[in-house]
Every structure is written in C-alpha cells, then in structure tokens.
C-alpha cells in the first residue's frame, strides 16, 4: 500500500516530502481501522455496506485520528516517515504494533 500511495502522489503531482504526500502513521492507522470495520461485518456483507458503515462511524470523520494523537505528533516529519504510537490514548483498532 505505501508504494502505491507514493506512486499515485507522484503521478498526480504531489511530492512525497517531510510535509506533503505519503504519511506512514495515518496510512497504518487507517488500514487498521478499515480492517476492524471489515471484521465487525463479516464476509457476507457487501463491501459498499461496510464502507457506508465506516463513513457513518467516527472513522468517517476527517479528525478521528486526533482522538489518539496530538496534532503536533501526528503531523510531525517522524510520523510521516514511520509508525508512531498514539500519544493521547491507545488505538483500539488492531494490535499496538504495526
């Protein structure tokens, strides 16, 4: 997934730098959250129904990550480059290690 995102960014004119483009912590947290939502619904549920449920939940809010990470940490160059554990409270979706 990271390489796809980086390549998409480059193809669409977005540079992958310390302040723009690919963000490792946001990507991994989002994948964990999506995996959690898929697990809640099971295999019999259609993907669009799972996505509708995800978007109707807290995970559909653009600021959901700020419940777990402070803004300075989440938007730091370090969090953009590698996984950084949340500093406000533990992420309830998936295991603590990426």
C-alpha positions, 0 to 999 in steps of 0.5 A: 500500500505505501508504494502505491500511495507514493506512486499515485502522489507522484503521478498526480503531482504531489511530492512525497516530502517531510510535509506533503504526500505519503504519511506512514502513521495515518496510512497504518492507522487507517488500514487498521481501522478499515480492517476492524470495520471489515471484521465487525461485518463479516464476509457476507456483507457487501463491501459498499455496506461496510464502507457506508458503515465506516463513513457513518462511524467516527472513522468517517470523520476527517479528525478521528485520528486526533482522538489518539494523537496530538496534532503536533505528533501526528503531523510531525516529519517522524510520523510521516516517515514511520509508525508512531504510537498514539500519544493521547490514548491507545488505538483500539483498532488492531494490535499496538504494533504495526 
